[in-house]
């Protein structure tokens, strides 16, 4: 199976301006809504990963474009994103100015064989991990939202900005999957 080209883009710009693809606007809601929005997004994945064999199909791409993930691969990625970010938030809460180890999402997808995961198991684990992350965010006090952390590429976040950044990632991947399903359906018509 051909692997997608790694995404090396710096997506932190979504904290400052709307995403032209998925429509996410990081400043459109209060930070105390993050937990609820993460839970609502996780509920979308149960439906997206329950659509039968199509969940394992990678969408067609125009000539010369890079392959993209199947819905199953995106779902497994989102599951792991929730786990990773919960760990990062916990580190920020223990150590202000925390430094995060590098995480290569593409290597993880290959090493974990996302394309072989069971869609129902992924949907369940994604919901559990999203719930754990949302619960953590729901319990934060005002000072904790301002604690800081730094990625290995130099990007700096507060708990609040990282929560908004994370939410864009999972919202955008729902958009990716829906667009992929549209392309698969159009190709088979």
C-alpha positions in Angstrom: 0.0 0.0 0.0 1.5 3.3 -1.0 2.0 5.6 1.9 0.8 9.2 1.9 3.4 11.9 1.6 4.3 13.2 5.1 2.6 16.5 6.1 5.4 18.9 7.1 3.2 22.0 7.1 3.1 24.2 10.2 -0.6 24.3 11.0 -0.2 26.7 14.0 -1.6 29.4 11.7 -5.1 28.1 12.5 -4.8 29.8 15.9 -4.8 33.2 14.1 -7.1 32.8 11.1 -10.0 30.5 9.9 -9.2 27.3 8.1 -10.4 27.8 4.5 -11.0 24.0 4.1 -12.9 22.9 7.2 -14.1 26.3 8.3 -12.7 26.0 11.8 -12.2 29.3 13.7 -10.2 28.9 16.8 -11.6 32.1 18.5 -15.3 31.3 17.9 -15.9 29.8 21.3 -14.9 30.0 25.0 -12.1 27.7 26.2 -14.5 26.1 28.7 -16.3 24.6 25.7 -13.3 22.6 24.5 -14.2 19.5 26.4 -17.7 19.4 24.9 -16.5 20.1 21.4 -13.9 17.2 21.7 -16.7 14.9 22.8 -19.0 16.0 20.0 -16.2 15.4 17.5 -15.6 11.9 18.9 -19.2 11.1 18.4 -18.9 12.0 14.7 -16.2 9.3 14.3 -18.5 6.5 15.4 -20.7 7.2 12.4 -17.7 7.8 10.0 -16.1 4.5 11.0 -19.3 2.5 10.9 -19.8 2.8 7.1 -18.7 -0.7 6.1 -15.9 -1.5 3.7 -15.6 2.1 2.5 -13.7 3.0 5.7 -10.6 1.1 4.5 -10.6 2.7 1.0 -8.2 5.5 0.3 -9.8 8.3 -1.8 -8.8 8.8 -5.4 -6.3 11.6 -5.9 -5.7 13.8 -9.0 -2.7 12.9 -11.1 0.5 14.0 -9.5 -1.2 14.6 -6.1 -0.1 12.7 -3.0 -2.2 9.8 -1.6 -4.2 10.5 1.5 -5.4 8.3 4.4 -8.5 6.2 4.5 -11.2 7.0 7.1 -9.8 4.1 9.2 -6.3 5.6 9.1 -7.6 9.0 10.0 -9.6 7.6 12.8 -6.6 5.7 14.2 -4.6 8.9 14.0 -7.2 10.9 15.8 -7.4 8.2 18.5 -3.6 8.6 19.0 -3.8 12.4 18.9 -6.1 12.4 21.8 -3.8 10.1 23.8 -0.7 12.2 22.9 -2.3 15.5 23.7 -3.6 14.3 27.0 -0.1 13.3 27.9 1.2 16.7 26.8 -1.4 18.5 28.8 -0.6 16.5 31.9 3.1 17.3 31.4 2.3 21.1 31.0 0.2 20.9 34.2 3.1 19.3 36.1 5.9 21.4 34.6 5.3 24.9 33.2 7.4 25.4 30.1 7.4 21.7 29.3 9.3 20.4 26.3 7.5 17.8 24.2 9.3 15.0 22.5 9.0 14.8 18.8 6.1 12.7 17.5 6.2 11.6 13.9 2.6 10.9 13.0 3.5 9.2 9.7 6.0 6.8 11.3 3.3 6.0 13.9 0.8 5.2 11.2 3.1 2.8 9.5 4.5 1.2 12.6 1.1 0.7 14.1 -0.4 -0.5 10.8 -3.4 1.9 11.0 -4.8 0.4 7.8 -5.2 -3.0 9.5 -7.0 -1.7 12.6 -10.6 -2.8 13.4 -12.9 0.2 12.7 -15.2 -0.6 15.6 -12.3 -0.9 18.0 -10.8 2.4 16.7 -14.1 4.2 17.1 -14.5 2.9 20.7 -10.9 3.7 21.7 -11.1 7.1 20.1 -14.3 7.9 22.1 -12.6 6.7 25.4 -9.4 8.7 24.8 -11.4 11.8 23.7 -13.5 11.5 26.8 -10.4 11.3 29.0 -8.9 14.3 27.4 -12.1 16.3 27.6 -12.5 15.4 31.3 -9.0 16.7 31.9 -9.8 20.0 30.2 -13.2 20.3 32.0 -11.4 20.3 35.4 -8.9 23.1 34.6 -8.8 26.2 36.7 -8.0 29.7 35.3 -4.3 29.5 36.0 -3.8 26.1 34.5 -5.1 27.3 31.1 -2.1 29.6 30.9 0.6 27.0 31.6 3.0 26.6 28.7 4.7 23.9 26.6 7.0 23.8 23.6 7.2 21.3 20.7 10.5 20.1 19.4 10.1 22.3 16.3 10.0 25.4 18.5 6.2 26.0 18.4 5.0 27.3 21.8 1.6 26.9 23.3 -0.4 27.6 26.4 -2.8 24.8 27.5 -5.6 26.9 26.0 -3.9 27.5 22.6 -2.9 23.9 22.4 -6.5 22.8 23.1 -7.7 25.0 20.3 -5.0 23.7 18.0 -5.9 20.1 18.8 -9.5 20.7 18.2 -8.7 22.0 14.7 -6.8 18.8 13.9 -9.7 16.5 14.8 -12.3 18.8 13.2 -10.2 19.0 10.0 -9.9 15.2 9.8 -13.7 14.8 10.0 -13.7 17.1 7.0 -11.0 15.1 5.3 -12.9 11.9 5.7 -16.2 13.4 4.4 -14.4 14.8 1.4 -12.8 11.4 0.9 -16.1 9.6 1.0 -17.5 12.1 -1.5 -14.6 11.4 -3.9 -14.9 7.6 -3.5 -18.6 7.7 -4.1 -18.2 10.0 -7.2 -15.5 7.7 -8.6 -17.7 4.6 -8.3 -20.8 6.3 -9.8 
